[in-house]
Amino acid sequence: MRGAAPFSANFRRLINNATEPLCVRWYLRYKLSYRDLVEMMAERGLSVAHSTILRWVRRYTPEFDKRWGALVQTCSSARMTAFA
């Protein structure tokens, strides 16, 4: 099978759907650079450009903010607000 892709298009799409939010989560949580994430993905056998990760961050950050905002609990205790 000359010229055949090593993975099917569906498998690549599945990998991308799992990789994109993971890269964005790592970028937002650990304050990694885009190039750091490129190196981390290369260690896992995935070839990703830093500009691609930038597009993922722009696409997924509003969704992460919306979901994390729903999970944040406000502190109503006087004792806890004294330390905040």
C-alpha positions as CSV (number, residue, x, y, z in Angstrom):
1,M,0.0,0.0,0.0
2,R,2.1,2.8,-1.3
3,G,1.4,6.3,0.0
4,A,-1.2,5.1,2.5
5,A,-1.4,7.2,5.7
6,P,-0.3,5.3,8.9
7,F,-3.6,6.2,10.6
8,S,-7.1,6.7,9.3
9,A,-8.7,10.1,9.2
10,N,-11.1,9.1,11.9
11,F,-8.3,8.0,14.2
12,R,-6.4,11.3,13.6
13,R,-9.5,13.3,14.3
14,L,-10.0,11.4,17.6
15,I,-6.4,12.0,18.6
16,N,-6.8,15.8,17.8
17,N,-10.0,16.0,19.7
18,A,-8.3,14.6,22.8
19,T,-5.1,16.6,22.3
20,E,-6.5,20.1,21.7
21,P,-8.2,20.6,25.1
22,L,-5.3,18.9,26.9
23,C,-2.8,21.3,25.4
24,V,-5.0,24.3,26.3
25,R,-5.5,23.0,29.8
26,W,-1.7,22.6,30.3
27,Y,-1.1,26.1,28.8
28,L,-3.6,27.8,31.1
29,R,-2.8,25.8,34.2
30,Y,0.9,25.6,34.2
31,K,1.8,28.7,32.2
32,L,3.8,26.8,29.6
33,S,4.9,28.5,26.4
34,Y,3.5,27.3,23.1
35,R,7.0,25.9,22.2
36,D,7.1,24.0,25.5
37,L,3.9,22.3,24.5
38,V,5.2,21.6,21.0
39,E,8.1,19.7,22.7
40,M,5.8,17.9,25.0
41,M,3.6,16.7,22.2
42,A,6.7,15.7,20.2
43,E,7.7,13.5,23.1
44,R,4.3,11.8,22.8
45,G,4.8,11.3,19.0
46,L,2.6,14.1,17.8
47,S,3.8,16.8,15.4
48,V,2.1,20.1,16.3
49,A,3.2,23.7,15.4
50,H,3.1,26.4,18.0
51,S,0.8,28.5,15.9
52,T,-1.7,25.6,15.9
53,I,-1.6,25.5,19.7
54,L,-2.2,29.3,19.7
55,R,-5.4,28.7,17.6
56,W,-6.5,26.0,20.0
57,V,-6.0,28.3,23.0
58,R,-8.1,31.0,21.3
59,R,-10.8,28.5,20.4
60,Y,-11.1,26.7,23.8
61,T,-10.3,29.3,26.4
62,P,-13.8,30.9,26.5
63,E,-15.3,27.4,27.0
64,F,-12.9,26.6,29.8
65,D,-13.6,30.0,31.4
66,K,-17.4,29.3,31.2
67,R,-17.0,25.9,32.8
68,W,-14.6,26.9,35.5
69,G,-16.7,29.9,36.3
70,A,-19.6,27.6,37.1
71,L,-17.5,25.6,39.5
72,V,-16.1,28.5,41.5
73,Q,-17.8,28.9,44.8
74,T,-18.0,32.2,46.5
75,C,-16.9,32.4,50.1
76,S,-19.6,33.8,52.4
77,S,-17.9,33.0,55.7
78,A,-16.5,36.0,57.6
79,R,-13.6,33.9,58.8
80,M,-12.6,32.8,55.3
81,T,-13.0,36.3,53.9
82,A,-10.5,37.6,56.5
83,F,-7.8,35.4,55.0
84,A,-8.7,35.9,51.3
